[in-house]
Amino acid sequence: MLQPYGDNFVPVIPVLDEPQHTATQQFCADPTCGCHEEPALIDPVNQQYVDGLLTAEEASRIIQGRQV
C-alpha cells in the first residue's frame, strides 16, 4: 500500500559536475546566460578568428558553449 504523498516525497538537489565558467572555458552551455552576449568575452574569440586561429564555425561553437 502506498503511503500518503508527504511520506513519499524525496527532495532533488541538483549538483553541477563541472563549474559553468572557468578561466579556460568562459562560455557555458546555457543559452540564456549573459556570457554569450558579453563583449569582453567575445572580443578575444573574434580576434582569434581574425588572426586565422579559428574557423567561423569554431568561433561560433565556442561562444555558444559547445566547443570542447
Residue frames as a rotation matrix with the C-alpha (Angstrom) as fourth column:
MET 1
0.581 0.814 0.000 0.00
0.814 -0.581 0.000 0.00
0.000 0.000 -1.000 0.00
LEU 2
-0.164 -0.628 0.761 1.29
0.579 -0.686 -0.441 3.46
0.799 0.368 0.476 -0.88
GLN 3
-0.344 -0.026 -0.939 1.96
0.869 -0.387 -0.308 5.92
-0.355 -0.922 0.156 1.86
PRO 4
0.740 0.617 -0.269 0.48
0.497 -0.770 -0.400 9.43
-0.454 0.162 -0.876 1.70
TYR 5
0.758 -0.382 0.528 2.18
0.384 -0.393 -0.835 11.88
0.527 0.836 -0.151 -0.68
GLY 6
0.713 -0.475 0.515 4.12
-0.636 -0.748 0.191 13.69
0.295 -0.464 -0.835 2.05
ASP 7
0.524 -0.510 0.683 5.84
-0.371 0.584 0.721 10.48
-0.767 -0.631 0.117 3.09
ASN 8
0.574 -0.272 0.772 6.84
0.692 0.666 -0.280 9.61
-0.438 0.695 0.570 -0.49
PHE 9
0.982 -0.154 0.109 8.43
-0.071 -0.836 -0.545 12.95
0.175 0.527 -0.831 -1.27
VAL 10
0.336 -0.939 -0.067 12.18
0.842 0.268 0.468 12.87
-0.422 -0.214 0.881 -1.96
PRO 11
0.747 -0.088 -0.659 13.85
-0.195 -0.977 -0.091 16.27
-0.635 0.197 -0.747 -2.43
VAL 12
0.590 -0.568 0.574 16.05
0.805 0.356 -0.475 16.55
0.066 0.742 0.667 -5.51
ILE 13
0.599 -0.509 -0.618 19.20
-0.054 -0.795 0.604 18.62
-0.799 -0.329 -0.504 -5.13
PRO 14
0.959 -0.260 0.115 20.85
0.146 0.101 -0.984 19.43
0.244 0.960 0.134 -8.46
VAL 15
0.447 -0.890 -0.096 24.60
0.152 -0.030 0.988 19.00
-0.882 -0.456 0.121 -8.48
LEU 16
0.842 -0.262 -0.472 26.81
-0.540 -0.375 -0.754 20.54
0.021 0.889 -0.457 -11.12
ASP 17
0.802 -0.579 0.143 29.51
0.567 0.815 0.120 18.14
-0.186 -0.015 0.982 -12.21
GLU 18
-0.281 -0.895 0.347 31.64
0.947 -0.317 -0.050 20.93
0.155 0.314 0.937 -13.62
PRO 19
-0.285 0.156 -0.946 31.79
0.334 -0.908 -0.251 24.65
-0.898 -0.388 0.207 -12.97
GLN 20
0.637 0.637 0.434 29.91
0.632 -0.109 -0.767 26.56
-0.441 0.763 -0.472 -15.64
HIS 21
0.885 -0.384 0.264 32.51
-0.119 -0.733 -0.670 29.30
0.451 0.561 -0.694 -16.11
THR 22
0.589 -0.782 -0.205 36.24
0.622 0.276 0.733 28.85
-0.516 -0.559 0.649 -15.67
ALA 23
0.174 -0.623 -0.763 39.31
-0.331 -0.767 0.550 30.76
-0.928 0.156 -0.340 -16.76
THR 24
-0.834 -0.545 0.086 39.79
-0.134 0.352 0.926 28.38
-0.535 0.761 -0.367 -19.69
GLN 25
-0.630 0.711 0.312 36.10
0.693 0.333 0.640 27.93
0.351 0.619 -0.703 -20.57
GLN 26
-0.949 0.169 -0.267 34.35
0.000 -0.846 -0.534 31.26
-0.316 -0.507 0.802 -20.21
PHE 27
-0.417 0.844 -0.336 31.21
-0.859 -0.245 0.450 30.31
0.298 0.476 0.827 -22.15
CYS 28
-0.645 0.278 0.712 28.66
-0.305 0.761 -0.573 27.89
-0.701 -0.587 -0.406 -20.71
ALA 29
-0.926 0.319 0.203 26.12
0.358 0.571 0.739 25.73
0.120 0.757 -0.643 -22.50
ASP 30
-0.155 0.905 -0.395 23.15
0.757 -0.148 -0.637 27.67
-0.635 -0.398 -0.662 -21.05
PRO 31
-0.383 -0.013 0.924 21.78
0.842 -0.416 0.343 29.73
0.379 0.909 0.170 -23.98
THR 32
0.662 0.701 0.264 20.09
0.507 -0.679 0.532 32.18
0.552 -0.218 -0.805 -21.58
CYS 33
0.364 -0.613 -0.702 23.32
0.803 -0.175 0.569 33.06
-0.471 -0.771 0.429 -19.76
GLY 34
0.927 0.030 -0.374 24.73
-0.067 -0.968 -0.242 36.53
-0.369 0.249 -0.895 -20.29
CYS 35
0.029 -0.994 0.105 28.20
0.005 0.105 0.994 35.18
-1.000 -0.028 0.008 -21.08
HIS 36
-0.110 -0.020 0.994 27.12
0.898 0.426 0.108 34.72
-0.425 0.905 -0.029 -24.73
GLU 37
0.700 0.427 0.573 26.47
0.628 -0.750 -0.209 38.47
0.340 0.506 -0.793 -25.08
GLU 38
0.739 -0.453 -0.499 29.45
0.226 -0.532 0.816 39.79
-0.635 -0.716 -0.291 -23.08
PRO 39
0.926 -0.374 -0.049 31.73
-0.201 -0.380 -0.903 41.81
0.319 0.846 -0.427 -25.42
ALA 40
0.259 -0.883 0.391 34.75
-0.958 -0.182 0.222 41.35
-0.125 -0.432 -0.893 -23.11
LEU 41
0.019 -0.206 0.978 34.45
-0.221 0.953 0.205 37.58
-0.975 -0.221 -0.027 -23.60
ILE 42
0.781 0.383 0.493 33.55
0.369 0.355 -0.859 37.64
-0.504 0.853 0.136 -27.30
ASP 43
0.811 -0.454 -0.368 36.34
-0.574 -0.739 -0.353 40.02
-0.111 0.498 -0.860 -28.42
PRO 44
-0.177 -0.941 0.288 39.24
-0.747 0.319 0.583 37.58
-0.641 -0.112 -0.759 -27.76
VAL 45
-0.016 0.244 0.970 37.42
0.376 0.900 -0.220 34.84
-0.926 0.361 -0.106 -29.68
ASN 46
0.927 0.373 0.023 36.80
0.187 -0.409 -0.893 37.26
-0.324 0.833 -0.449 -32.54
GLN 47
0.456 -0.835 -0.307 40.48
-0.834 -0.521 0.180 38.23
-0.311 0.174 -0.934 -32.53
GLN 48
-0.348 -0.545 0.762 41.49
-0.244 0.838 0.488 34.56
-0.905 -0.016 -0.425 -32.80
TYR 49
0.450 0.579 0.680 39.13
0.579 0.391 -0.715 34.26
-0.680 0.716 -0.160 -35.78
VAL 50
0.948 -0.114 -0.298 40.61
-0.269 -0.788 -0.554 37.38
-0.172 0.605 -0.777 -37.42
ASP 51
0.086 -0.994 0.064 44.14
-0.870 -0.044 0.491 36.04
-0.485 -0.098 -0.869 -36.79
GLY 52
0.144 0.039 -0.989 43.19
-0.802 0.590 -0.093 32.81
0.580 0.806 0.116 -38.58
LEU 53
-0.825 -0.487 0.286 43.48
-0.555 0.603 -0.574 30.64
0.107 -0.632 -0.767 -35.48
LEU 54
-0.513 0.746 0.425 39.78
0.114 0.550 -0.828 29.67
-0.851 -0.377 -0.367 -35.54
THR 55
-0.811 0.417 0.411 37.29
0.466 0.032 0.884 29.00
0.355 0.908 -0.220 -38.29
ALA 56
-0.567 0.691 0.448 33.96
-0.632 -0.714 0.300 30.82
0.528 -0.113 0.842 -38.23
GLU 57
0.353 0.721 -0.597 32.27
-0.160 0.675 0.721 27.58
0.922 -0.159 0.353 -37.14
GLU 58
-0.191 -0.513 -0.837 34.74
0.774 0.446 -0.449 27.05
0.604 -0.734 0.312 -34.27
ALA 59
-0.953 -0.170 0.250 34.33
0.019 -0.860 -0.510 30.62
0.301 -0.481 0.823 -33.05
SER 60
-0.177 0.970 0.166 30.54
-0.684 -0.242 0.688 30.29
0.708 0.008 0.707 -33.13
ARG 61
0.382 0.306 -0.872 30.65
0.248 0.875 0.416 27.00
0.890 -0.375 0.258 -31.21
ILE 62
-0.618 -0.654 -0.436 32.97
0.635 -0.088 -0.768 28.49
0.464 -0.751 0.470 -28.58
ILE 63
-0.863 0.316 0.395 30.63
-0.414 -0.890 -0.190 31.44
0.291 -0.327 0.899 -28.00
GLN 64
0.161 0.966 -0.200 27.65
-0.642 0.256 0.723 29.06
0.750 0.012 0.662 -27.85
GLY 65
-0.024 -0.249 0.968 29.47
-0.957 0.284 0.049 26.95
-0.288 -0.926 -0.245 -25.24
ARG 66
0.882 0.430 0.192 29.52
-0.348 0.870 -0.350 23.88
-0.318 0.242 0.917 -27.48
GLN 67
0.501 -0.779 -0.377 33.21
-0.407 0.173 -0.897 23.73
0.764 0.603 -0.230 -28.45
VAL 68
0.947 -0.221 -0.232 35.31
0.320 0.616 0.720 21.26
-0.016 -0.756 0.654 -26.48
